[in-house]
Amino acid sequence: MNTYIILLRGINVSGKNKIPMADLRDLLNSLGFQKVKTYIQSGNIILDSSKTKSVTCRTIKKGIKDKFGFDVPVIARTIPEWEKAINNYPFSTENEKIVAFTFLDKASEITEIEIKNVGEDEYKINEDIVYLNCPSTFAKTKLTNNILEKKLKVTATTRNLRTTLKLLELAKS
């Protein structure tokens, strides 16, 4: 059995792709996953699966499509991969409100990109993650999922430091 931290992209945002967490947990349990937990309403899941990461993601994606009627990108990490992502954060974490992690569905072949007008905001691409440090605030930064997806040719979803740490805590409990 593997414990995975699962991230769904673009659910319960601005009234779109609404999935009640209780319904999502019921679906995941019905698909055979165990110890299913969700955290807040934005598509954060911890579960145990006997399947590989890729099969787990495909199963969740198909289940959501069949039950709720829309396609949702699904990204999974193991606990060691999650810990590595946190431990490799290259910027200061002193101000947790400007720290975030953009998880990619696969390692990007592109390692350098140019994004105009980022100001003091910083980013570092590291295989299947982009580390963000955004003093401009996340509401104003140019370092968005859409821009990173377009430039890196991958699927991306971002979580702030607090959520990233809480998901690790839940996965280990």
MODELLER restraints for C-alpha pairs under 7 A, 6 or more apart:
rsr = mdl.restraints
at = mdl.atoms
rsr.add(forms.Gaussian(group=physical.xy_distance, feature=features.Distance(at['CA:1:A'], at['CA:48:A']), mean=6.10, stdev=0.5))
rsr.add(forms.Gaussian(group=physical.xy_distance, feature=features.Distance(at['CA:1:A'], at['CA:49:A']), mean=5.42, stdev=0.5))
rsr.add(forms.Gaussian(group=physical.xy_distance, feature=features.Distance(at['CA:1:A'], at['CA:50:A']), mean=4.54, stdev=0.5))
rsr.add(forms.Gaussian(group=physical.xy_distance, feature=features.Distance(at['CA:2:A'], at['CA:48:A']), mean=5.34, stdev=0.5))
rsr.add(forms.Gaussian(group=physical.xy_distance, feature=features.Distance(at['CA:2:A'], at['CA:49:A']), mean=5.26, stdev=0.5))
rsr.add(forms.Gaussian(group=physical.xy_distance, feature=features.Distance(at['CA:2:A'], at['CA:50:A']), mean=6.02, stdev=0.5))
rsr.add(forms.Gaussian(group=physical.xy_distance, feature=features.Distance(at['CA:3:A'], at['CA:47:A']), mean=5.66, stdev=0.5))
rsr.add(forms.Gaussian(group=physical.xy_distance, feature=features.Distance(at['CA:3:A'], at['CA:48:A']), mean=4.37, stdev=0.5))
rsr.add(forms.Gaussian(group=physical.xy_distance, feature=features.Distance(at['CA:3:A'], at['CA:49:A']), mean=6.46, stdev=0.5))
rsr.add(forms.Gaussian(group=physical.xy_distance, feature=features.Distance(at['CA:3:A'], at['CA:78:A']), mean=6.21, stdev=0.5))
rsr.add(forms.Gaussian(group=physical.xy_distance, feature=features.Distance(at['CA:3:A'], at['CA:79:A']), mean=6.91, stdev=0.5))
rsr.add(forms.Gaussian(group=physical.xy_distance, feature=features.Distance(at['CA:4:A'], at['CA:46:A']), mean=5.75, stdev=0.5))
rsr.add(forms.Gaussian(group=physical.xy_distance, feature=features.Distance(at['CA:4:A'], at['CA:47:A']), mean=5.58, stdev=0.5))
rsr.add(forms.Gaussian(group=physical.xy_distance, feature=features.Distance(at['CA:4:A'], at['CA:48:A']), mean=6.20, stdev=0.5))
rsr.add(forms.Gaussian(group=physical.xy_distance, feature=features.Distance(at['CA:4:A'], at['CA:76:A']), mean=6.11, stdev=0.5))
rsr.add(forms.Gaussian(group=physical.xy_distance, feature=features.Distance(at['CA:4:A'], at['CA:77:A']), mean=5.54, stdev=0.5))
rsr.add(forms.Gaussian(group=physical.xy_distance, feature=features.Distance(at['CA:4:A'], at['CA:78:A']), mean=4.81, stdev=0.5))
rsr.add(forms.Gaussian(group=physical.xy_distance, feature=features.Distance(at['CA:4:A'], at['CA:79:A']), mean=6.69, stdev=0.5))
rsr.add(forms.Gaussian(group=physical.xy_distance, feature=features.Distance(at['CA:5:A'], at['CA:45:A']), mean=5.83, stdev=0.5))
rsr.add(forms.Gaussian(group=physical.xy_distance, feature=features.Distance(at['CA:5:A'], at['CA:46:A']), mean=4.66, stdev=0.5))
rsr.add(forms.Gaussian(group=physical.xy_distance, feature=features.Distance(at['CA:5:A'], at['CA:47:A']), mean=6.81, stdev=0.5))
rsr.add(forms.Gaussian(group=physical.xy_distance, feature=features.Distance(at['CA:5:A'], at['CA:76:A']), mean=5.59, stdev=0.5))
rsr.add(forms.Gaussian(group=physical.xy_distance, feature=features.Distance(at['CA:5:A'], at['CA:77:A']), mean=5.29, stdev=0.5))
rsr.add(forms.Gaussian(group=physical.xy_distance, feature=features.Distance(at['CA:5:A'], at['CA:78:A']), mean=6.25, stdev=0.5))
rsr.add(forms.Gaussian(group=physical.xy_distance, feature=features.Distance(at['CA:5:A'], at['CA:171:A']), mean=6.90, stdev=0.5))
rsr.add(forms.Gaussian(group=physical.xy_distance, feature=features.Distance(at['CA:6:A'], at['CA:44:A']), mean=5.98, stdev=0.5))
rsr.add(forms.Gaussian(group=physical.xy_distance, feature=features.Distance(at['CA:6:A'], at['CA:45:A']), mean=4.89, stdev=0.5))
rsr.add(forms.Gaussian(group=physical.xy_distance, feature=features.Distance(at['CA:6:A'], at['CA:46:A']), mean=6.04, stdev=0.5))
rsr.add(forms.Gaussian(group=physical.xy_distance, feature=features.Distance(at['CA:6:A'], at['CA:74:A']), mean=6.85, stdev=0.5))
rsr.add(forms.Gaussian(group=physical.xy_distance, feature=features.Distance(at['CA:6:A'], at['CA:75:A']), mean=5.67, stdev=0.5))
rsr.add(forms.Gaussian(group=physical.xy_distance, feature=features.Distance(at['CA:6:A'], at['CA:76:A']), mean=4.43, stdev=0.5))
rsr.add(forms.Gaussian(group=physical.xy_distance, feature=features.Distance(at['CA:6:A'], at['CA:77:A']), mean=6.61, stdev=0.5))
rsr.add(forms.Gaussian(group=physical.xy_distance, feature=features.Distance(at['CA:7:A'], at['CA:43:A']), mean=5.67, stdev=0.5))
rsr.add(forms.Gaussian(group=physical.xy_distance, feature=features.Distance(at['CA:7:A'], at['CA:44:A']), mean=5.04, stdev=0.5))
rsr.add(forms.Gaussian(group=physical.xy_distance, feature=features.Distance(at['CA:7:A'], at['CA:45:A']), mean=6.41, stdev=0.5))
rsr.add(forms.Gaussian(group=physical.xy_distance, feature=features.Distance(at['CA:7:A'], at['CA:74:A']), mean=5.80, stdev=0.5))
rsr.add(forms.Gaussian(group=physical.xy_distance, feature=features.Distance(at['CA:7:A'], at['CA:75:A']), mean=5.10, stdev=0.5))
rsr.add(forms.Gaussian(group=physical.xy_distance, feature=features.Distance(at['CA:7:A'], at['CA:76:A']), mean=6.27, stdev=0.5))
rsr.add(forms.Gaussian(group=physical.xy_distance, feature=features.Distance(at['CA:8:A'], at['CA:43:A']), mean=4.64, stdev=0.5))
rsr.add(forms.Gaussian(group=physical.xy_distance, feature=features.Distance(at['CA:8:A'], at['CA:44:A']), mean=6.56, stdev=0.5))
rsr.add(forms.Gaussian(group=physical.xy_distance, feature=features.Distance(at['CA:8:A'], at['CA:72:A']), mean=6.41, stdev=0.5))
rsr.add(forms.Gaussian(group=physical.xy_distance, feature=features.Distance(at['CA:8:A'], at['CA:73:A']), mean=5.79, stdev=0.5))
rsr.add(forms.Gaussian(group=physical.xy_distance, feature=features.Distance(at['CA:8:A'], at['CA:74:A']), mean=4.79, stdev=0.5))
rsr.add(forms.Gaussian(group=physical.xy_distance, feature=features.Distance(at['CA:8:A'], at['CA:75:A']), mean=6.50, stdev=0.5))
rsr.add(forms.Gaussian(group=physical.xy_distance, feature=features.Distance(at['CA:9:A'], at['CA:43:A']), mean=6.82, stdev=0.5))
rsr.add(forms.Gaussian(group=physical.xy_distance, feature=features.Distance(at['CA:9:A'], at['CA:72:A']), mean=6.15, stdev=0.5))
rsr.add(forms.Gaussian(group=physical.xy_distance, feature=features.Distance(at['CA:9:A'], at['CA:73:A']), mean=5.38, stdev=0.5))
rsr.add(forms.Gaussian(group=physical.xy_distance, feature=features.Distance(at['CA:9:A'], at['CA:74:A']), mean=6.61, stdev=0.5))
rsr.add(forms.Gaussian(group=physical.xy_distance, feature=features.Distance(at['CA:9:A'], at['CA:157:A']), mean=5.59, stdev=0.5))
rsr.add(forms.Gaussian(group=physical.xy_distance, feature=features.Distance(at['CA:10:A'], at['CA:72:A']), mean=6.94, stdev=0.5))
rsr.add(forms.Gaussian(group=physical.xy_distance, feature=features.Distance(at['CA:11:A'], at['CA:17:A']), mean=4.86, stdev=0.5))
rsr.add(forms.Gaussian(group=physical.xy_distance, feature=features.Distance(at['CA:11:A'], at['CA:18:A']), mean=5.90, stdev=0.5))
rsr.add(forms.Gaussian(group=physical.xy_distance, feature=features.Distance(at['CA:11:A'], at['CA:19:A']), mean=6.80, stdev=0.5))
rsr.add(forms.Gaussian(group=physical.xy_distance, feature=features.Distance(at['CA:11:A'], at['CA:42:A']), mean=6.00, stdev=0.5))
rsr.add(forms.Gaussian(group=physical.xy_distance, feature=features.Distance(at['CA:11:A'], at['CA:43:A']), mean=6.24, stdev=0.5))
rsr.add(forms.Gaussian(group=physical.xy_distance, feature=features.Distance(at['CA:12:A'], at['CA:18:A']), mean=4.59, stdev=0.5))
rsr.add(forms.Gaussian(group=physical.xy_distance, feature=features.Distance(at['CA:12:A'], at['CA:19:A']), mean=6.43, stdev=0.5))
rsr.add(forms.Gaussian(group=physical.xy_distance, feature=features.Distance(at['CA:12:A'], at['CA:41:A']), mean=6.61, stdev=0.5))
rsr.add(forms.Gaussian(group=physical.xy_distance, feature=features.Distance(at['CA:12:A'], at['CA:42:A']), mean=6.00, stdev=0.5))
rsr.add(forms.Gaussian(group=physical.xy_distance, feature=features.Distance(at['CA:21:A'], at['CA:38:A']), mean=6.72, stdev=0.5))
rsr.add(forms.Gaussian(group=physical.xy_distance, feature=features.Distance(at['CA:21:A'], at['CA:41:A']), mean=6.56, stdev=0.5))
rsr.add(forms.Gaussian(group=physical.xy_distance, feature=features.Distance(at['CA:25:A'], at['CA:36:A']), mean=6.28, stdev=0.5))
rsr.add(forms.Gaussian(group=physical.xy_distance, feature=features.Distance(at['CA:29:A'], at['CA:36:A']), mean=6.84, stdev=0.5))
rsr.add(forms.Gaussian(group=physical.xy_distance, feature=features.Distance(at['CA:33:A'], at['CA:47:A']), mean=6.44, stdev=0.5))
rsr.add(forms.Gaussian(group=physical.xy_distance, feature=features.Distance(at['CA:33:A'], at['CA:48:A']), mean=5.85, stdev=0.5))
rsr.add(forms.Gaussian(group=physical.xy_distance, feature=features.Distance(at['CA:33:A'], at['CA:49:A']), mean=5.34, stdev=0.5))
rsr.add(forms.Gaussian(group=physical.xy_distance, feature=features.Distance(at['CA:34:A'], at['CA:47:A']), mean=5.86, stdev=0.5))
rsr.add(forms.Gaussian(group=physical.xy_distance, feature=features.Distance(at['CA:34:A'], at['CA:48:A']), mean=4.94, stdev=0.5))
rsr.add(forms.Gaussian(group=physical.xy_distance, feature=features.Distance(at['CA:34:A'], at['CA:49:A']), mean=6.50, stdev=0.5))
rsr.add(forms.Gaussian(group=physical.xy_distance, feature=features.Distance(at['CA:35:A'], at['CA:47:A']), mean=5.32, stdev=0.5))
rsr.add(forms.Gaussian(group=physical.xy_distance, feature=features.Distance(at['CA:35:A'], at['CA:48:A']), mean=5.86, stdev=0.5))
rsr.add(forms.Gaussian(group=physical.xy_distance, feature=features.Distance(at['CA:36:A'], at['CA:46:A']), mean=5.81, stdev=0.5))
rsr.add(forms.Gaussian(group=physical.xy_distance, feature=features.Distance(at['CA:36:A'], at['CA:47:A']), mean=4.42, stdev=0.5))
rsr.add(forms.Gaussian(group=physical.xy_distance, feature=features.Distance(at['CA:36:A'], at['CA:48:A']), mean=6.99, stdev=0.5))
rsr.add(forms.Gaussian(group=physical.xy_distance, feature=features.Distance(at['CA:37:A'], at['CA:45:A']), mean=5.66, stdev=0.5))
rsr.add(forms.Gaussian(group=physical.xy_distance, feature=features.Distance(at['CA:37:A'], at['CA:46:A']), mean=5.14, stdev=0.5))
rsr.add(forms.Gaussian(group=physical.xy_distance, feature=features.Distance(at['CA:37:A'], at['CA:47:A']), mean=6.35, stdev=0.5))
rsr.add(forms.Gaussian(group=physical.xy_distance, feature=features.Distance(at['CA:38:A'], at['CA:44:A']), mean=5.58, stdev=0.5))
rsr.add(forms.Gaussian(group=physical.xy_distance, feature=features.Distance(at['CA:38:A'], at['CA:45:A']), mean=4.44, stdev=0.5))
rsr.add(forms.Gaussian(group=physical.xy_distance, feature=features.Distance(at['CA:38:A'], at['CA:46:A']), mean=6.31, stdev=0.5))
rsr.add(forms.Gaussian(group=physical.xy_distance, feature=features.Distance(at['CA:39:A'], at['CA:45:A']), mean=6.36, stdev=0.5))
rsr.add(forms.Gaussian(group=physical.xy_distance, feature=features.Distance(at['CA:46:A'], at['CA:171:A']), mean=5.92, stdev=0.5))
rsr.add(forms.Gaussian(group=physical.xy_distance, feature=features.Distance(at['CA:53:A'], at['CA:76:A']), mean=6.24, stdev=0.5))
rsr.add(forms.Gaussian(group=physical.xy_distance, feature=features.Distance(at['CA:57:A'], at['CA:74:A']), mean=5.60, stdev=0.5))
rsr.add(forms.Gaussian(group=physical.xy_distance, feature=features.Distance(at['CA:57:A'], at['CA:75:A']), mean=6.60, stdev=0.5))
rsr.add(forms.Gaussian(group=physical.xy_distance, feature=features.Distance(at['CA:57:A'], at['CA:76:A']), mean=6.79, stdev=0.5))
rsr.add(forms.Gaussian(group=physical.xy_distance, feature=features.Distance(at['CA:61:A'], at['CA:71:A']), mean=6.78, stdev=0.5))
rsr.add(forms.Gaussian(group=physical.xy_distance, feature=features.Distance(at['CA:61:A'], at['CA:72:A']), mean=6.19, stdev=0.5))
rsr.add(forms.Gaussian(group=physical.xy_distance, feature=features.Distance(at['CA:61:A'], at['CA:73:A']), mean=6.93, stdev=0.5))
rsr.add(forms.Gaussian(group=physical.xy_distance, feature=features.Distance(at['CA:61:A'], at['CA:74:A']), mean=6.35, stdev=0.5))
rsr.add(forms.Gaussian(group=physical.xy_distance, feature=features.Distance(at['CA:64:A'], at['CA:70:A']), mean=6.85, stdev=0.5))
rsr.add(forms.Gaussian(group=physical.xy_distance, feature=features.Distance(at['CA:65:A'], at['CA:71:A']), mean=5.47, stdev=0.5))
rsr.add(forms.Gaussian(group=physical.xy_distance, feature=features.Distance(at['CA:75:A'], at['CA:105:A']), mean=5.47, stdev=0.5))
rsr.add(forms.Gaussian(group=physical.xy_distance, feature=features.Distance(at['CA:79:A'], at['CA:168:A']), mean=6.92, stdev=0.5))
rsr.add(forms.Gaussian(group=physical.xy_distance, feature=features.Distance(at['CA:79:A'], at['CA:171:A']), mean=6.99, stdev=0.5))
rsr.add(forms.Gaussian(group=physical.xy_distance, feature=features.Distance(at['CA:89:A'], at['CA:131:A']), mean=6.37, stdev=0.5))
rsr.add(forms.Gaussian(group=physical.xy_distance, feature=features.Distance(at['CA:91:A'], at['CA:133:A']), mean=6.72, stdev=0.5))
rsr.add(forms.Gaussian(group=physical.xy_distance, feature=features.Distance(at['CA:93:A'], at['CA:99:A']), mean=6.34, stdev=0.5))
rsr.add(forms.Gaussian(group=physical.xy_distance, feature=features.Distance(at['CA:96:A'], at['CA:161:A']), mean=6.10, stdev=0.5))
rsr.add(forms.Gaussian(group=physical.xy_distance, feature=features.Distance(at['CA:98:A'], at['CA:133:A']), mean=5.42, stdev=0.5))
rsr.add(forms.Gaussian(group=physical.xy_distance, feature=features.Distance(at['CA:98:A'], at['CA:134:A']), mean=4.82, stdev=0.5))
rsr.add(forms.Gaussian(group=physical.xy_distance, feature=features.Distance(at['CA:98:A'], at['CA:135:A']), mean=5.60, stdev=0.5))
rsr.add(forms.Gaussian(group=physical.xy_distance, feature=features.Distance(at['CA:98:A'], at['CA:137:A']), mean=6.16, stdev=0.5))
rsr.add(forms.Gaussian(group=physical.xy_distance, feature=features.Distance(at['CA:99:A'], at['CA:132:A']), mean=5.91, stdev=0.5))
rsr.add(forms.Gaussian(group=physical.xy_distance, feature=features.Distance(at['CA:99:A'], at['CA:133:A']), mean=4.92, stdev=0.5))
rsr.add(forms.Gaussian(group=physical.xy_distance, feature=features.Distance(at['CA:99:A'], at['CA:134:A']), mean=6.63, stdev=0.5))
rsr.add(forms.Gaussian(group=physical.xy_distance, feature=features.Distance(at['CA:99:A'], at['CA:160:A']), mean=5.95, stdev=0.5))
rsr.add(forms.Gaussian(group=physical.xy_distance, feature=features.Distance(at['CA:99:A'], at['CA:161:A']), mean=5.55, stdev=0.5))
rsr.add(forms.Gaussian(group=physical.xy_distance, feature=features.Distance(at['CA:100:A'], at['CA:131:A']), mean=6.30, stdev=0.5))
rsr.add(forms.Gaussian(group=physical.xy_distance, feature=features.Distance(at['CA:100:A'], at['CA:132:A']), mean=5.03, stdev=0.5))
rsr.add(forms.Gaussian(group=physical.xy_distance, feature=features.Distance(at['CA:100:A'], at['CA:133:A']), mean=6.53, stdev=0.5))
rsr.add(forms.Gaussian(group=physical.xy_distance, feature=features.Distance(at['CA:100:A'], at['CA:158:A']), mean=6.68, stdev=0.5))
rsr.add(forms.Gaussian(group=physical.xy_distance, feature=features.Distance(at['CA:100:A'], at['CA:159:A']), mean=5.64, stdev=0.5))
rsr.add(forms.Gaussian(group=physical.xy_distance, feature=features.Distance(at['CA:100:A'], at['CA:160:A']), mean=4.12, stdev=0.5))
rsr.add(forms.Gaussian(group=physical.xy_distance, feature=features.Distance(at['CA:100:A'], at['CA:161:A']), mean=5.33, stdev=0.5))
rsr.add(forms.Gaussian(group=physical.xy_distance, feature=features.Distance(at['CA:101:A'], at['CA:129:A']), mean=6.85, stdev=0.5))
rsr.add(forms.Gaussian(group=physical.xy_distance, feature=features.Distance(at['CA:101:A'], at['CA:130:A']), mean=6.03, stdev=0.5))
rsr.add(forms.Gaussian(group=physical.xy_distance, feature=features.Distance(at['CA:101:A'], at['CA:131:A']), mean=4.94, stdev=0.5))
rsr.add(forms.Gaussian(group=physical.xy_distance, feature=features.Distance(at['CA:101:A'], at['CA:132:A']), mean=5.96, stdev=0.5))
rsr.add(forms.Gaussian(group=physical.xy_distance, feature=features.Distance(at['CA:101:A'], at['CA:158:A']), mean=5.49, stdev=0.5))
rsr.add(forms.Gaussian(group=physical.xy_distance, feature=features.Distance(at['CA:101:A'], at['CA:159:A']), mean=5.46, stdev=0.5))
rsr.add(forms.Gaussian(group=physical.xy_distance, feature=features.Distance(at['CA:101:A'], at['CA:160:A']), mean=6.26, stdev=0.5))
rsr.add(forms.Gaussian(group=physical.xy_distance, feature=features.Distance(at['CA:102:A'], at['CA:129:A']), mean=5.56, stdev=0.5))
rsr.add(forms.Gaussian(group=physical.xy_distance, feature=features.Distance(at['CA:102:A'], at['CA:130:A']), mean=4.92, stdev=0.5))
rsr.add(forms.Gaussian(group=physical.xy_distance, feature=features.Distance(at['CA:102:A'], at['CA:131:A']), mean=6.27, stdev=0.5))
rsr.add(forms.Gaussian(group=physical.xy_distance, feature=features.Distance(at['CA:102:A'], at['CA:156:A']), mean=6.18, stdev=0.5))
rsr.add(forms.Gaussian(group=physical.xy_distance, feature=features.Distance(at['CA:102:A'], at['CA:157:A']), mean=5.40, stdev=0.5))
rsr.add(forms.Gaussian(group=physical.xy_distance, feature=features.Distance(at['CA:102:A'], at['CA:158:A']), mean=4.03, stdev=0.5))
rsr.add(forms.Gaussian(group=physical.xy_distance, feature=features.Distance(at['CA:102:A'], at['CA:159:A']), mean=6.44, stdev=0.5))
rsr.add(forms.Gaussian(group=physical.xy_distance, feature=features.Distance(at['CA:103:A'], at['CA:128:A']), mean=6.36, stdev=0.5))
rsr.add(forms.Gaussian(group=physical.xy_distance, feature=features.Distance(at['CA:103:A'], at['CA:129:A']), mean=4.71, stdev=0.5))
rsr.add(forms.Gaussian(group=physical.xy_distance, feature=features.Distance(at['CA:103:A'], at['CA:130:A']), mean=6.60, stdev=0.5))
rsr.add(forms.Gaussian(group=physical.xy_distance, feature=features.Distance(at['CA:103:A'], at['CA:156:A']), mean=5.54, stdev=0.5))
rsr.add(forms.Gaussian(group=physical.xy_distance, feature=features.Distance(at['CA:103:A'], at['CA:157:A']), mean=5.44, stdev=0.5))
rsr.add(forms.Gaussian(group=physical.xy_distance, feature=features.Distance(at['CA:103:A'], at['CA:158:A']), mean=6.07, stdev=0.5))
rsr.add(forms.Gaussian(group=physical.xy_distance, feature=features.Distance(at['CA:104:A'], at['CA:128:A']), mean=4.96, stdev=0.5))
rsr.add(forms.Gaussian(group=physical.xy_distance, feature=features.Distance(at['CA:104:A'], at['CA:129:A']), mean=5.49, stdev=0.5))
rsr.add(forms.Gaussian(group=physical.xy_distance, feature=features.Distance(at['CA:104:A'], at['CA:154:A']), mean=6.42, stdev=0.5))
rsr.add(forms.Gaussian(group=physical.xy_distance, feature=features.Distance(at['CA:104:A'], at['CA:155:A']), mean=5.62, stdev=0.5))
rsr.add(forms.Gaussian(group=physical.xy_distance, feature=features.Distance(at['CA:104:A'], at['CA:156:A']), mean=4.49, stdev=0.5))
rsr.add(forms.Gaussian(group=physical.xy_distance, feature=features.Distance(at['CA:104:A'], at['CA:157:A']), mean=6.74, stdev=0.5))
rsr.add(forms.Gaussian(group=physical.xy_distance, feature=features.Distance(at['CA:105:A'], at['CA:128:A']), mean=6.85, stdev=0.5))
rsr.add(forms.Gaussian(group=physical.xy_distance, feature=features.Distance(at['CA:105:A'], at['CA:154:A']), mean=6.42, stdev=0.5))
rsr.add(forms.Gaussian(group=physical.xy_distance, feature=features.Distance(at['CA:105:A'], at['CA:155:A']), mean=5.40, stdev=0.5))
rsr.add(forms.Gaussian(group=physical.xy_distance, feature=features.Distance(at['CA:105:A'], at['CA:156:A']), mean=6.42, stdev=0.5))
rsr.add(forms.Gaussian(group=physical.xy_distance, feature=features.Distance(at['CA:106:A'], at['CA:128:A']), mean=5.30, stdev=0.5))
rsr.add(forms.Gaussian(group=physical.xy_distance, feature=features.Distance(at['CA:106:A'], at['CA:154:A']), mean=6.77, stdev=0.5))
rsr.add(forms.Gaussian(group=physical.xy_distance, feature=features.Distance(at['CA:107:A'], at['CA:127:A']), mean=4.56, stdev=0.5))
rsr.add(forms.Gaussian(group=physical.xy_distance, feature=features.Distance(at['CA:107:A'], at['CA:128:A']), mean=3.95, stdev=0.5))
rsr.add(forms.Gaussian(group=physical.xy_distance, feature=features.Distance(at['CA:108:A'], at['CA:127:A']), mean=6.13, stdev=0.5))
rsr.add(forms.Gaussian(group=physical.xy_distance, feature=features.Distance(at['CA:108:A'], at['CA:128:A']), mean=6.36, stdev=0.5))
rsr.add(forms.Gaussian(group=physical.xy_distance, feature=features.Distance(at['CA:108:A'], at['CA:152:A']), mean=5.93, stdev=0.5))
rsr.add(forms.Gaussian(group=physical.xy_distance, feature=features.Distance(at['CA:108:A'], at['CA:154:A']), mean=6.71, stdev=0.5))
rsr.add(forms.Gaussian(group=physical.xy_distance, feature=features.Distance(at['CA:110:A'], at['CA:152:A']), mean=5.86, stdev=0.5))
rsr.add(forms.Gaussian(group=physical.xy_distance, feature=features.Distance(at['CA:111:A'], at['CA:125:A']), mean=6.04, stdev=0.5))
rsr.add(forms.Gaussian(group=physical.xy_distance, feature=features.Distance(at['CA:113:A'], at['CA:151:A']), mean=6.76, stdev=0.5))
rsr.add(forms.Gaussian(group=physical.xy_distance, feature=features.Distance(at['CA:118:A'], at['CA:141:A']), mean=6.68, stdev=0.5))
rsr.add(forms.Gaussian(group=physical.xy_distance, feature=features.Distance(at['CA:118:A'], at['CA:142:A']), mean=5.76, stdev=0.5))
rsr.add(forms.Gaussian(group=physical.xy_distance, feature=features.Distance(at['CA:120:A'], at['CA:135:A']), mean=6.43, stdev=0.5))
rsr.add(forms.Gaussian(group=physical.xy_distance, feature=features.Distance(at['CA:121:A'], at['CA:133:A']), mean=5.72, stdev=0.5))
rsr.add(forms.Gaussian(group=physical.xy_distance, feature=features.Distance(at['CA:121:A'], at['CA:134:A']), mean=4.36, stdev=0.5))
rsr.add(forms.Gaussian(group=physical.xy_distance, feature=features.Distance(at['CA:121:A'], at['CA:135:A']), mean=5.84, stdev=0.5))
rsr.add(forms.Gaussian(group=physical.xy_distance, feature=features.Distance(at['CA:121:A'], at['CA:136:A']), mean=6.47, stdev=0.5))
rsr.add(forms.Gaussian(group=physical.xy_distance, feature=features.Distance(at['CA:122:A'], at['CA:132:A']), mean=5.89, stdev=0.5))
rsr.add(forms.Gaussian(group=physical.xy_distance, feature=features.Distance(at['CA:122:A'], at['CA:133:A']), mean=5.11, stdev=0.5))
rsr.add(forms.Gaussian(group=physical.xy_distance, feature=features.Distance(at['CA:122:A'], at['CA:134:A']), mean=6.32, stdev=0.5))
rsr.add(forms.Gaussian(group=physical.xy_distance, feature=features.Distance(at['CA:123:A'], at['CA:130:A']), mean=6.49, stdev=0.5))
rsr.add(forms.Gaussian(group=physical.xy_distance, feature=features.Distance(at['CA:123:A'], at['CA:131:A']), mean=5.33, stdev=0.5))
rsr.add(forms.Gaussian(group=physical.xy_distance, feature=features.Distance(at['CA:123:A'], at['CA:132:A']), mean=4.62, stdev=0.5))
rsr.add(forms.Gaussian(group=physical.xy_distance, feature=features.Distance(at['CA:123:A'], at['CA:133:A']), mean=6.33, stdev=0.5))
rsr.add(forms.Gaussian(group=physical.xy_distance, feature=features.Distance(at['CA:124:A'], at['CA:130:A']), mean=5.49, stdev=0.5))
rsr.add(forms.Gaussian(group=physical.xy_distance, feature=features.Distance(at['CA:124:A'], at['CA:131:A']), mean=5.14, stdev=0.5))
rsr.add(forms.Gaussian(group=physical.xy_distance, feature=features.Distance(at['CA:124:A'], at['CA:132:A']), mean=6.89, stdev=0.5))
rsr.add(forms.Gaussian(group=physical.xy_distance, feature=features.Distance(at['CA:125:A'], at['CA:131:A']), mean=6.47, stdev=0.5))
rsr.add(forms.Gaussian(group=physical.xy_distance, feature=features.Distance(at['CA:134:A'], at['CA:141:A']), mean=6.62, stdev=0.5))
rsr.add(forms.Gaussian(group=physical.xy_distance, feature=features.Distance(at['CA:145:A'], at['CA:156:A']), mean=5.61, stdev=0.5))
rsr.add(forms.Gaussian(group=physical.xy_distance, feature=features.Distance(at['CA:145:A'], at['CA:157:A']), mean=5.98, stdev=0.5))
rsr.add(forms.Gaussian(group=physical.xy_distance, feature=features.Distance(at['CA:145:A'], at['CA:158:A']), mean=6.82, stdev=0.5))
rsr.add(forms.Gaussian(group=physical.xy_distance, feature=features.Distance(at['CA:149:A'], at['CA:155:A']), mean=5.49, stdev=0.5))
rsr.add(forms.Gaussian(group=physical.xy_distance, feature=features.Distance(at['CA:149:A'], at['CA:156:A']), mean=5.90, stdev=0.5))
